[in-house]
Amino acid sequence: MCPAQVKFPESYTAYAFIKPGGKLERITVPWRFPEDGEIVVKVLACGVCGTCVPLLPTRPICDFSGC
């Protein structure tokens, strides 16, 4: 689909560690179009490695993954 045909949101929801050692927080991020070499991926579901679950919400040690 051509990018001109896609409607992008003005912002999106993300989860981030704002402060070192802080908790995982839900934040709103303004939309920006991808730069050269970047792509946009729409995540329909997301999970986290089982070794990180006991450490949440403060210290995940590996990557979150989406599909």
Backbone torsions as a table, in degrees:
resi	resn	phi	psi	omega
1	MET	NA	134.3	179.7
2	CYS	-68.3	135.6	179.7
3	PRO	-54.5	-28.6	179.3
4	ALA	-66.9	-21.0	-179.2
5	GLN	-92.5	-8.7	-176.8
6	VAL	-96.4	134.2	175.3
7	LYS	-95.6	122.0	179.8
8	PHE	-100.1	148.3	179.2
9	PRO	-73.0	161.1	174.6
10	GLU	-74.4	-26.8	178.7
11	SER	-153.7	170.8	177.2
12	TYR	-144.7	164.2	179.9
13	THR	-93.1	137.8	177.1
14	ALA	-138.9	166.3	174.7
15	TYR	-121.1	132.8	-174.4
16	ALA	-148.6	154.7	170.2
17	PHE	-90.8	109.4	-176.2
18	ILE	-79.3	-38.7	-179.4
19	LYS	-120.1	143.2	175.1
20	PRO	-56.0	129.6	-178.7
21	GLY	78.0	0.7	-179.3
22	GLY	-81.9	179.2	179.4
23	LYS	-84.9	158.0	174.9
24	LEU	-69.5	124.1	-175.2
25	GLU	-118.5	145.9	174.5
26	ARG	-83.1	127.5	-179.4
27	ILE	-131.3	161.5	174.2
28	THR	-107.7	129.1	-176.4
29	VAL	-116.7	131.5	177.2
30	PRO	-67.1	142.9	179.0
31	TRP	-68.2	140.6	168.6
32	ARG	-136.7	143.9	178.9
33	PHE	-73.4	146.0	-179.4
34	PRO	-65.3	148.8	176.6
35	GLU	-90.9	175.6	178.3
36	ASP	-54.5	133.3	179.7
37	GLY	85.8	-1.3	177.9
38	GLU	-109.3	157.6	175.5
39	ILE	-133.4	164.4	175.0
40	VAL	-107.8	130.2	178.6
41	VAL	-121.6	125.9	176.5
42	LYS	-88.3	118.7	-178.7
43	VAL	-91.1	123.8	179.5
44	LEU	-95.6	-27.0	179.4
45	ALA	-152.3	155.7	-177.9
46	CYS	-144.3	146.8	177.5
47	GLY	-137.5	176.5	178.0
48	VAL	-137.1	146.8	-179.3
49	CYS	-57.3	139.9	-178.3
50	GLY	-60.9	-26.5	178.1
51	THR	-71.1	-19.2	179.8
52	CYS	-88.1	-22.6	-174.1
53	VAL	-53.5	-45.1	179.3
54	PRO	-65.0	-20.0	-177.3
55	LEU	-91.3	-14.4	-179.1
56	LEU	-70.8	148.5	8.5
57	PRO	-98.4	24.7	-172.8
58	THR	-111.8	-29.6	-172.1
59	ARG	-144.0	69.2	174.9
60	PRO	-66.7	144.1	-176.3
61	ILE	-111.2	-3.8	176.4
62	CYS	-140.7	-172.5	-171.9
63	ASP	-81.4	145.8	165.7
64	PHE	-77.3	152.2	178.6
65	SER	-133.9	146.2	179.8
66	GLY	-127.4	168.1	176.5
67	CYS	-138.6	NA	NA
